[in-house]
Amino acid sequence: MVLGIIKDENEYAQALERIEALMAGGLDYAGERELELLGHLVDKYEQENYPIDYPDPISAIKHRMEDLGLRQKDLATIIGSHSKVSEVLSKKRRLSLSMIRALHKHLGIPAEVLLEEEPPGVPDEEPDIDWQRFPLREIVRRGWVTHIQRNVQEHAEEIVRRLYSLAGGQWAPNGPSLVFRQGGYRGRSADAYALQAWLLTIMAKARAFDQYCDQPLGEYRVDHLTQENLSGLVRLSKAGEEGPRLAMNYLAELGIKLVFERHFQRTYLDGACTVLDSETPVIGMTIRNDRIDAFWFTLLHELAHLQLHITSEQRLIFDEDIQNIVDEKEQEASNFAATVIVPEHVWKEHPARISARKVDIEDLARQLDVHPALIAGRVRFERNNYKLLHSMVGYGEIRPFCEQIGLFYPVRNMERI
């Protein structure tokens, strides 16, 4: 037979017949080489088409208990209370990673049997990480994990590790956790674990971006953020509630991924700008402040960070409660965003800046070809009066529409944990 990759069952059967024939006769050097190569080809085909069917982990535990003469009360000293052991053995409770580690250590059951998967097997413990401090119940409520509804805290490590895997890598405790610039809101500190979870979510969604965006992703270049392109982006604000979807498609054409996820409790986050390993920029937005003006200002603020501040050394910038943070980079980004919306010379000369009248605001919006909310937002900010022009900034119009059209889509493939 001609040696080559085995493509189907017929070729597989021929290879087995040839191996049998070779083994039945005396082998010279050429025959030994042929047998060795056929063995590799057959192994590859079997691995791809006949994966190992691992035994049921609970059956393996029961068999091992029987071999060692153990009772349920003996198992309780290994994985927890009597009730927990009873639920595990009756398949009413999923094995957690901590249980799997203990069973592997004390009963010698192979990790791949308990995990029902190929090695690398059980990951090393991370004693410096409190897995249960991640916002697990919010993750479950958002529909990312549906098969774990009970004992969520017990499976914290599996949930977070899976999220980290979808975000692009194995767990690295000294990695992304170091990049947070701690912020707060009215004296309250942001929770680093919740911030970490949000970042992982944004990265996971960015890696699945092609499944959700209508526009094929272009190739990003540093010269894409021209005044012309940014002005074209801002003009999309005229679409009102549909602006975020249009912005996502517009930026995708420029090679920038725009993704959305609501902030977690104990975070005061408006957005973030980062870069994937492939050098693709990613902007994440929470729409925490549900106003048309806030959406566009935050988006331009993040684009400013991308153009002005993201480097090979600093690949992630968070924006938490922009109005209350005094920071040189934040001020630069805010000035950039404001100027893109309304060029400074136009702002100084137009009566809307002084009068704050609706008619003047609408006139300037027409002149700039943008939504009036963006002009009203600038007036409110400069006067530090957020009760002013309340009806013009599009309160409550952005987030409901984003939810309706699926921009806050769940993180996919979280079930494989």
C-alpha positions, 0 to 999 in steps of 0.5 A, a space after each residue: 500500500 502507499 504510505 500516507 495520512 489515513 483519510 477514511 475507514 477503508 484506508 484504516 482497515 487496509 493499514 491494519 491488514 498491512 500491519 498484521 501481514 508485516 508482523 506475521 512474517 520476518 521483518 527486514 530493515 525496510 519492513 521495520 521502518 514501514 511497520 513503525 510508520 504505519 503504527 504512527 499513522 494508525 495512532 493518529 487516525 485513532 486519536 482523531 476518530 476514536 477518542 478515549 472514553 474515560 470511565 465515569 468519575 463517580 464509578 471510579 471513586 466507588 471502585 477505589 473506595 471498594 478497593 481500599 475498604 473505605 466508607 462514605 464517612 471516610 470520604 468526608 475527611 477528604 472532600 467535605 461533609 457527609 451530606 456533600 459526599 452523599 450528593 457527590 456519590 449520587 451525582 447530585 453535586 458536581 466535583 469541584 477542582 478542590 475535590 478532584 485535587 483531594 481525591 487524586 492525592 488521597 485515593 490515587 485516582 488519575 486526574 484525567 479520569 476525574 476531569 474526564 479529559 486529556 492532560 494537562 490535568 488538574 492545574 496547580 493551586 494558586 494560594 494567593 487567589 481567593 477565587 470566591 471573591 470574583 463576582 460569581 453570582 453575577 456571572 451566573 445571573 448573566 447566563 454565562 453558566 447555566 449548568 451550575 446553579 447550586 453551590 456556585 462558590 464551590 466551583 469558583 475556580 473552574 468558572 474563573 479559569 474557564 473565563 480566563 481561558 476564553 480570554 486568551 490564556 491559562 491562568 497567570 496570577 501575576 499577569 493582568 491583575 497588576 495592570 489595574 489603576 485603582 479608582 473609586 467613586 465618592 470615597 468607595 474603592 473599586 473591587 479588583 476581583 470584579 474589575 479583573 472579571 470584567 476585563 476577562 469578559 471583554 477579552 473573551 468577547 473580543 476573541 469571539 468578535 467575528 461571531 457577532 459583528 456584521 462588518 468583517 474586521 479590517 486591518 488596524 493601522 496607527 494612521 486610521 484615527 484621522 480627523 476625517 475618520 473620527 468625524 465620520 464616527 461622531 456623525 453616527 451619533 445622529 442615529 440616536 439609540 442605534 449609535 452603538 451598533 453603527 459605531 461597532 461596525 464602523 470601527 470594525 472596518 478600521 480594525 478596532 473591536 468595540 465590545 460591550 459588557 455591563 459593569 459588575 457591582 463594586 466597580 465604577 467603570 465606564 470603559 477600557 482600551 486594550 490590545 490583543 496579542 495580535 495587536 488588534 485594539 479592543 475598546 470595552 464599554 459598560 454604558 454605566 451612564 446611560 446617556 447619548 452624550 456619555 456614550 459618545 464622549 466615553 467612546 472617543 475618550 477610549 480612542 484617544 487613549 488608543 492614539 495617545 497612550 497605548 504602547 507596547 509597555 502600557 497595553 491597557 487603560 481603564 476609565 473609572 468615573 472619568 469626572 472624578 479622576 484627576 490624571 494627566 492622561 485622563 485630561 489629555 483623553 478628555 480634551 481630545 474627545 471634546 475637540 473631536 466632537 466640537 472643534 475648539 474654535 467653533 465652540 468659542 465662537 458659537 452662542 450655544 456655549 454662553 446661552 445654553 438655549 435649546 435653539 442654539 444647541 440644535 443649531 450647532 448640532 446641525 452645523 457639526 452634523 451630530 446629535 444635539 445631546 453631544 452639544 448639551 453634554 458639553 454645556 452641562 460639563 463646562 457649567 458643572 450643572 447636570 440638572 441643566 438640559 436634562 431632556 436633551 442628553 438622551 437619558 435611558 435611550 442607549 442601554 435598553 436598545 443595546 440589550 434588545 439587539 444583543 450587544 450585551 451578548 453572553 460569553 460563549 462556551 463557558 459551559 465547558 468547565 
